[in-house]
Amino acid sequence: MRNVIFRSAICVALVFTMWSCGSSSAERVKVGNANRSEDSQPAIPITVGKSEARSVAASIEATGSITAMETSDIAPKVAGKIVNVMANAGQFVSGGAVIARVDDQNARLQLATAQAGVKKAQASVLQAQARLGLGPNSSFSASAIPEVRAANANYEQAVAELKQAEANEKRYRELTESGDVAMVTYETYRTTRDTARAKANAARQQLDVAVNTAKQSNQAIASARADVASAMTQVADAQQAIADTVIRAPFSGYISSRPVAVGEYVSSASIVATILRTNPIKVLIQVPEADVPFISIGRGVSVQVDAYKDRNFGGTVSAINPAVDPASRAATVEAQIENGNNALRPGMFASAKITREGGSAGVFVPKAAVFDDRATQSMKVFVIQDGIAKLRVVQLGADEGEAVQVLSGVDADETVATSNLDKLFEGAKVAV
């Protein structure tokens, strides 16, 4: 009986020993397989960047609206019927480009009449010059006029005769006083002298008349030339009237409206088109009165609009309204923004940040290092340490170009993954 029990005990011990050995071997196999699985995990290829500390400028947040830098309601200078329209709403036109034309038939008739008046006045000038014997380019000189020359010659002859008569009268007067010549003879020479004196005076008067007549004729030339100048002014006026029938853009910009059509009659008060200058474009920002002292001309401005939520438009403060609106207790600040691609449109609502003095330090990472995990609705960054990816959940701040501020979760000067973020996980092996 005891032998049977002993043999049974031995069998049980052998069975237990065999079970224990089998269980240990199985566990060792499992652990070995797990270690081999971890060692054989392939490294995920990535690119990396660095987190860095930057100063974050203090800013004033406000809202505003975008408006055109300049707005012009274009009106014609002359009244008339529109005969041609060259621009449509939404079209960009350069400064000086033709927008529309007004009928210029009457202006051209006035130009032809004025040009005929110039020719008539020029003919009057030539006629007046011919009366004086002057050529087209001759200058006036009274002594050169034929009538004046003849009168002057007659006067000179009369003066010579007067001198001769005066000399004879003197000689015979002396002879009469000495008794060598009779008184009757002397009286003859005295009469001759008086006659010559009267003749000289008459010749002098004729010369003066001839000179005055020549001067009057010269004034006729000047008057005719004035008529030419007046006629040429009328020509210039008619030419300007023709030019005024062409309606041009005062500056480069976009046509926002064009309410007229061909055949419509317009006056100088009619609006033919409205043009907007949108580059640079202007933002009117409503700033609370408490923040106005911290704003100055030239301060940087960052603007966002609903149409481009992922973009920031940079500009500078260009003007500050010196008055505060008593209703809203806000002042209007103007900022100019480059708008070469016409992305910003007048009338858009804008959220603006205006930089001010002061600020703080912040940590920035490349935008490519941020993973938007839609499943957990969180933002993640993978920090790389010794070839292993470490998951960090972060909160984001302001954008700065290609970098974004991280408010928490990442320290400065850490290496972060910038590619294959959707394949990374906590503890993943990576290859840079």
Secondary structure as a PSIPRED ss2 file (coil, helix, strand):
# PSIPRED VFORMAT (PSIPRED V4.0)

   1 M C   1.000  0.000  0.000
   2 R H   0.000  1.000  0.000
   3 N H   0.000  1.000  0.000
   4 V H   0.000  1.000  0.000
   5 I H   0.000  1.000  0.000
   6 F H   0.000  1.000  0.000
   7 R H   0.000  1.000  0.000
   8 S H   0.000  1.000  0.000
   9 A H   0.000  1.000  0.000
  10 I H   0.000  1.000  0.000
  11 C H   0.000  1.000  0.000
  12 V H   0.000  1.000  0.000
  13 A H   0.000  1.000  0.000
  14 L H   0.000  1.000  0.000
  15 V H   0.000  1.000  0.000
  16 F H   0.000  1.000  0.000
  17 T H   0.000  1.000  0.000
  18 M H   0.000  1.000  0.000
  19 W H   0.000  1.000  0.000
  20 S H   0.000  1.000  0.000
  21 C H   0.000  1.000  0.000
  22 G H   0.000  1.000  0.000
  23 S H   0.000  1.000  0.000
  24 S H   0.000  1.000  0.000
  25 S H   0.000  1.000  0.000
  26 A H   0.000  1.000  0.000
  27 E H   0.000  1.000  0.000
  28 R H   0.000  1.000  0.000
  29 V H   0.000  1.000  0.000
  30 K H   0.000  1.000  0.000
  31 V H   0.000  1.000  0.000
  32 G H   0.000  1.000  0.000
  33 N H   0.000  1.000  0.000
  34 A H   0.000  1.000  0.000
  35 N H   0.000  1.000  0.000
  36 R H   0.000  1.000  0.000
  37 S H   0.000  1.000  0.000
  38 E H   0.000  1.000  0.000
  39 D H   0.000  1.000  0.000
  40 S C   1.000  0.000  0.000
  41 Q C   1.000  0.000  0.000
  42 P C   1.000  0.000  0.000
  43 A C   1.000  0.000  0.000
  44 I E   0.000  0.000  1.000
  45 P E   0.000  0.000  1.000
  46 I C   1.000  0.000  0.000
  47 T C   1.000  0.000  0.000
  48 V E   0.000  0.000  1.000
  49 G E   0.000  0.000  1.000
  50 K E   0.000  0.000  1.000
  51 S C   1.000  0.000  0.000
  52 E E   0.000  0.000  1.000
  53 A E   0.000  0.000  1.000
  54 R E   0.000  0.000  1.000
  55 S E   0.000  0.000  1.000
  56 V E   0.000  0.000  1.000
  57 A E   0.000  0.000  1.000
  58 A E   0.000  0.000  1.000
  59 S E   0.000  0.000  1.000
  60 I E   0.000  0.000  1.000
  61 E E   0.000  0.000  1.000
  62 A E   0.000  0.000  1.000
  63 T E   0.000  0.000  1.000
  64 G E   0.000  0.000  1.000
  65 S E   0.000  0.000  1.000
  66 I E   0.000  0.000  1.000
  67 T E   0.000  0.000  1.000
  68 A C   1.000  0.000  0.000
  69 M C   1.000  0.000  0.000
  70 E E   0.000  0.000  1.000
  71 T E   0.000  0.000  1.000
  72 S E   0.000  0.000  1.000
  73 D E   0.000  0.000  1.000
  74 I E   0.000  0.000  1.000
  75 A C   1.000  0.000  0.000
  76 P C   1.000  0.000  0.000
  77 K C   1.000  0.000  0.000
  78 V C   1.000  0.000  0.000
  79 A C   1.000  0.000  0.000
  80 G E   0.000  0.000  1.000
  81 K E   0.000  0.000  1.000
  82 I E   0.000  0.000  1.000
  83 V E   0.000  0.000  1.000
  84 N E   0.000  0.000  1.000
  85 V E   0.000  0.000  1.000
  86 M C   1.000  0.000  0.000
  87 A C   1.000  0.000  0.000
  88 N C   1.000  0.000  0.000
  89 A C   1.000  0.000  0.000
  90 G C   1.000  0.000  0.000
  91 Q C   1.000  0.000  0.000
  92 F E   0.000  0.000  1.000
  93 V E   0.000  0.000  1.000
  94 S C   1.000  0.000  0.000
  95 G C   1.000  0.000  0.000
  96 G C   1.000  0.000  0.000
  97 A C   1.000  0.000  0.000
  98 V E   0.000  0.000  1.000
  99 I E   0.000  0.000  1.000
 100 A E   0.000  0.000  1.000
 101 R E   0.000  0.000  1.000
 102 V E   0.000  0.000  1.000
 103 D C   1.000  0.000  0.000
 104 D C   1.000  0.000  0.000
 105 Q H   0.000  1.000  0.000
 106 N H   0.000  1.000  0.000
 107 A H   0.000  1.000  0.000
 108 R H   0.000  1.000  0.000
 109 L H   0.000  1.000  0.000
 110 Q H   0.000  1.000  0.000
 111 L H   0.000  1.000  0.000
 112 A H   0.000  1.000  0.000
 113 T H   0.000  1.000  0.000
 114 A H   0.000  1.000  0.000
 115 Q H   0.000  1.000  0.000
 116 A H   0.000  1.000  0.000
 117 G H   0.000  1.000  0.000
 118 V H   0.000  1.000  0.000
 119 K H   0.000  1.000  0.000
 120 K H   0.000  1.000  0.000
 121 A H   0.000  1.000  0.000
 122 Q H   0.000  1.000  0.000
 123 A H   0.000  1.000  0.000
 124 S H   0.000  1.000  0.000
 125 V H   0.000  1.000  0.000
 126 L H   0.000  1.000  0.000
 127 Q H   0.000  1.000  0.000
 128 A H   0.000  1.000  0.000
 129 Q H   0.000  1.000  0.000
 130 A H   0.000  1.000  0.000
 131 R H   0.000  1.000  0.000
 132 L C   1.000  0.000  0.000
 133 G C   1.000  0.000  0.000
 134 L C   1.000  0.000  0.000
 135 G C   1.000  0.000  0.000
 136 P C   1.000  0.000  0.000
 137 N C   1.000  0.000  0.000
 138 S C   1.000  0.000  0.000
 139 S C   1.000  0.000  0.000
 140 F C   1.000  0.000  0.000
 141 S C   1.000  0.000  0.000
 142 A H   0.000  1.000  0.000
 143 S H   0.000  1.000  0.000
 144 A H   0.000  1.000  0.000
 145 I C   1.000  0.000  0.000
 146 P H   0.000  1.000  0.000
 147 E H   0.000  1.000  0.000
 148 V H   0.000  1.000  0.000
 149 R H   0.000  1.000  0.000
 150 A H   0.000  1.000  0.000
 151 A H   0.000  1.000  0.000
 152 N H   0.000  1.000  0.000
 153 A H   0.000  1.000  0.000
 154 N H   0.000  1.000  0.000
 155 Y H   0.000  1.000  0.000
 156 E H   0.000  1.000  0.000
 157 Q H   0.000  1.000  0.000
 158 A H   0.000  1.000  0.000
 159 V H   0.000  1.000  0.000
 160 A H   0.000  1.000  0.000
 161 E H   0.000  1.000  0.000
 162 L H   0.000  1.000  0.000
 163 K H   0.000  1.000  0.000
 164 Q H   0.000  1.000  0.000
 165 A H   0.000  1.000  0.000
 166 E H   0.000  1.000  0.000
 167 A H   0.000  1.000  0.000
 168 N H   0.000  1.000  0.000
 169 E H   0.000  1.000  0.000
 170 K H   0.000  1.000  0.000
 171 R H   0.000  1.000  0.000
 172 Y H   0.000  1.000  0.000
 173 R H   0.000  1.000  0.000
 174 E H   0.000  1.000  0.000
 175 L H   0.000  1.000  0.000
 176 T H   0.000  1.000  0.000
 177 E H   0.000  1.000  0.000
 178 S H   0.000  1.000  0.000
 179 G C   1.000  0.000  0.000
 180 D C   1.000  0.000  0.000
 181 V C   1.000  0.000  0.000
 182 A C   1.000  0.000  0.000
 183 M H   0.000  1.000  0.000
 184 V H   0.000  1.000  0.000
 185 T H   0.000  1.000  0.000
 186 Y H   0.000  1.000  0.000
 187 E H   0.000  1.000  0.000
 188 T H   0.000  1.000  0.000
 189 Y H   0.000  1.000  0.000
 190 R H   0.000  1.000  0.000
 191 T H   0.000  1.000  0.000
 192 T H   0.000  1.000  0.000
 193 R H   0.000  1.000  0.000
 194 D H   0.000  1.000  0.000
 195 T H   0.000  1.000  0.000
 196 A H   0.000  1.000  0.000
 197 R H   0.000  1.000  0.000
 198 A H   0.000  1.000  0.000
 199 K H   0.000  1.000  0.000
 200 A H   0.000  1.000  0.000
 201 N H   0.000  1.000  0.000
 202 A H   0.000  1.000  0.000
 203 A H   0.000  1.000  0.000
 204 R H   0.000  1.000  0.000
 205 Q H   0.000  1.000  0.000
 206 Q H   0.000  1.000  0.000
 207 L H   0.000  1.000  0.000
 208 D H   0.000  1.000  0.000
 209 V H   0.000  1.000  0.000
 210 A H   0.000  1.000  0.000
 211 V H   0.000  1.000  0.000
 212 N H   0.000  1.000  0.000
 213 T H   0.000  1.000  0.000
 214 A H   0.000  1.000  0.000
 215 K H   0.000  1.000  0.000
 216 Q H   0.000  1.000  0.000
 217 S H   0.000  1.000  0.000
 218 N H   0.000  1.000  0.000
 219 Q H   0.000  1.000  0.000
 220 A H   0.000  1.000  0.000
 221 I H   0.000  1.000  0.000
 222 A H   0.000  1.000  0.000
 223 S H   0.000  1.000  0.000
 224 A H   0.000  1.000  0.000
 225 R H   0.000  1.000  0.000
 226 A H   0.000  1.000  0.000
 227 D H   0.000  1.000  0.000
 228 V H   0.000  1.000  0.000
 229 A H   0.000  1.000  0.000
 230 S H   0.000  1.000  0.000
 231 A H   0.000  1.000  0.000
 232 M H   0.000  1.000  0.000
 233 T H   0.000  1.000  0.000
 234 Q H   0.000  1.000  0.000
 235 V H   0.000  1.000  0.000
 236 A H   0.000  1.000  0.000
 237 D H   0.000  1.000  0.000
 238 A H   0.000  1.000  0.000
 239 Q H   0.000  1.000  0.000
 240 Q H   0.000  1.000  0.000
 241 A H   0.000  1.000  0.000
 242 I H   0.000  1.000  0.000
 243 A H   0.000  1.000  0.000
 244 D C   1.000  0.000  0.000
 245 T C   1.000  0.000  0.000
 246 V E   0.000  0.000  1.000
 247 I E   0.000  0.000  1.000
 248 R E   0.000  0.000  1.000
 249 A C   1.000  0.000  0.000
 250 P C   1.000  0.000  0.000
 251 F C   1.000  0.000  0.000
 252 S C   1.000  0.000  0.000
 253 G E   0.000  0.000  1.000
 254 Y E   0.000  0.000  1.000
 255 I E   0.000  0.000  1.000
 256 S E   0.000  0.000  1.000
 257 S E   0.000  0.000  1.000
 258 R C   1.000  0.000  0.000
 259 P C   1.000  0.000  0.000
 260 V C   1.000  0.000  0.000
 261 A C   1.000  0.000  0.000
 262 V C   1.000  0.000  0.000
 263 G C   1.000  0.000  0.000
 264 E C   1.000  0.000  0.000
 265 Y E   0.000  0.000  1.000
 266 V E   0.000  0.000  1.000
 267 S C   1.000  0.000  0.000
 268 S C   1.000  0.000  0.000
 269 A C   1.000  0.000  0.000
 270 S C   1.000  0.000  0.000
 271 I C   1.000  0.000  0.000
 272 V C   1.000  0.000  0.000
 273 A E   0.000  0.000  1.000
 274 T E   0.000  0.000  1.000
 275 I E   0.000  0.000  1.000
 276 L E   0.000  0.000  1.000
 277 R E   0.000  0.000  1.000
 278 T C   1.000  0.000  0.000
 279 N C   1.000  0.000  0.000
 280 P C   1.000  0.000  0.000
 281 I E   0.000  0.000  1.000
 282 K E   0.000  0.000  1.000
 283 V E   0.000  0.000  1.000
 284 L E   0.000  0.000  1.000
 285 I E   0.000  0.000  1.000
 286 Q E   0.000  0.000  1.000
 287 V E   0.000  0.000  1.000
 288 P E   0.000  0.000  1.000
 289 E C   1.000  0.000  0.000
 290 A C   1.000  0.000  0.000
 291 D C   1.000  0.000  0.000
 292 V H   0.000  1.000  0.000
 293 P H   0.000  1.000  0.000
 294 F H   0.000  1.000  0.000
 295 I C   1.000  0.000  0.000
 296 S C   1.000  0.000  0.000
 297 I C   1.000  0.000  0.000
 298 G C   1.000  0.000  0.000
 299 R C   1.000  0.000  0.000
 300 G E   0.000  0.000  1.000
 301 V E   0.000  0.000  1.000
 302 S E   0.000  0.000  1.000
 303 V E   0.000  0.000  1.000
 304 Q E   0.000  0.000  1.000
 305 V E   0.000  0.000  1.000
 306 D C   1.000  0.000  0.000
 307 A C   1.000  0.000  0.000
 308 Y E   0.000  0.000  1.000
 309 K E   0.000  0.000  1.000
 310 D E   0.000  0.000  1.000
 311 R E   0.000  0.000  1.000
 312 N E   0.000  0.000  1.000
 313 F E   0.000  0.000  1.000
 314 G E   0.000  0.000  1.000
 315 G E   0.000  0.000  1.000
 316 T E   0.000  0.000  1.000
 317 V E   0.000  0.000  1.000
 318 S E   0.000  0.000  1.000
 319 A E   0.000  0.000  1.000
 320 I E   0.000  0.000  1.000
 321 N E   0.000  0.000  1.000
 322 P E   0.000  0.000  1.000
 323 A E   0.000  0.000  1.000
 324 V E   0.000  0.000  1.000
 325 D E   0.000  0.000  1.000
 326 P C   1.000  0.000  0.000
 327 A C   1.000  0.000  0.000
 328 S C   1.000  0.000  0.000
 329 R C   1.000  0.000  0.000
 330 A E   0.000  0.000  1.000
 331 A E   0.000  0.000  1.000
 332 T E   0.000  0.000  1.000
 333 V E   0.000  0.000  1.000
 334 E E   0.000  0.000  1.000
 335 A E   0.000  0.000  1.000
 336 Q E   0.000  0.000  1.000
 337 I E   0.000  0.000  1.000
 338 E C   1.000  0.000  0.000
 339 N C   1.000  0.000  0.000
 340 G C   1.000  0.000  0.000
 341 N C   1.000  0.000  0.000
 342 N C   1.000  0.000  0.000
 343 A C   1.000  0.000  0.000
 344 L C   1.000  0.000  0.000
 345 R C   1.000  0.000  0.000
 346 P C   1.000  0.000  0.000
 347 G C   1.000  0.000  0.000
 348 M C   1.000  0.000  0.000
 349 F E   0.000  0.000  1.000
 350 A E   0.000  0.000  1.000
 351 S E   0.000  0.000  1.000
 352 A E   0.000  0.000  1.000
 353 K E   0.000  0.000  1.000
 354 I E   0.000  0.000  1.000
 355 T E   0.000  0.000  1.000
 356 R E   0.000  0.000  1.000
 357 E E   0.000  0.000  1.000
 358 G E   0.000  0.000  1.000
 359 G E   0.000  0.000  1.000
 360 S E   0.000  0.000  1.000
 361 A E   0.000  0.000  1.000
 362 G E   0.000  0.000  1.000
 363 V E   0.000  0.000  1.000
 364 F E   0.000  0.000  1.000
 365 V E   0.000  0.000  1.000
 366 P E   0.000  0.000  1.000
 367 K H   0.000  1.000  0.000
 368 A H   0.000  1.000  0.000
 369 A H   0.000  1.000  0.000
 370 V C   1.000  0.000  0.000
 371 F E   0.000  0.000  1.000
 372 D E   0.000  0.000  1.000
 373 D E   0.000  0.000  1.000
 374 R C   1.000  0.000  0.000
 375 A C   1.000  0.000  0.000
 376 T C   1.000  0.000  0.000
 377 Q C   1.000  0.000  0.000
 378 S E   0.000  0.000  1.000
 379 M E   0.000  0.000  1.000
 380 K E   0.000  0.000  1.000
 381 V E   0.000  0.000  1.000
 382 F E   0.000  0.000  1.000
 383 V E   0.000  0.000  1.000
 384 I E   0.000  0.000  1.000
 385 Q E   0.000  0.000  1.000
 386 D C   1.000  0.000  0.000
 387 G C   1.000  0.000  0.000
 388 I E   0.000  0.000  1.000
 389 A E   0.000  0.000  1.000
 390 K E   0.000  0.000  1.000
 391 L E   0.000  0.000  1.000
 392 R E   0.000  0.000  1.000
 393 V E   0.000  0.000  1.000
 394 V E   0.000  0.000  1.000
 395 Q E   0.000  0.000  1.000
 396 L E   0.000  0.000  1.000
 397 G E   0.000  0.000  1.000
 398 A E   0.000  0.000  1.000
 399 D E   0.000  0.000  1.000
 400 E E   0.000  0.000  1.000
 401 G C   1.000  0.000  0.000
 402 E C   1.000  0.000  0.000
 403 A E   0.000  0.000  1.000
 404 V E   0.000  0.000  1.000
 405 Q E   0.000  0.000  1.000
 406 V E   0.000  0.000  1.000
 407 L E   0.000  0.000  1.000
 408 S E   0.000  0.000  1.000
 409 G C   1.000  0.000  0.000
 410 V C   1.000  0.000  0.000
 411 D C   1.000  0.000  0.000
 412 A C   1.000  0.000  0.000
 413 D C   1.000  0.000  0.000
 414 E C   1.000  0.000  0.000
 415 T E   0.000  0.000  1.000
 416 V E   0.000  0.000  1.000
 417 A E   0.000  0.000  1.000
 418 T C   1.000  0.000  0.000
 419 S C   1.000  0.000  0.000
 420 N C   1.000  0.000  0.000
 421 L H   0.000  1.000  0.000
 422 D H   0.000  1.000  0.000
 423 K H   0.000  1.000  0.000
 424 L C   1.000  0.000  0.000
 425 F C   1.000  0.000  0.000
 426 E C   1.000  0.000  0.000
 427 G C   1.000  0.000  0.000
 428 A C   1.000  0.000  0.000
 429 K E   0.000  0.000  1.000
 430 V E   0.000  0.000  1.000
 431 A E   0.000  0.000  1.000
 432 V C   1.000  0.000  0.000
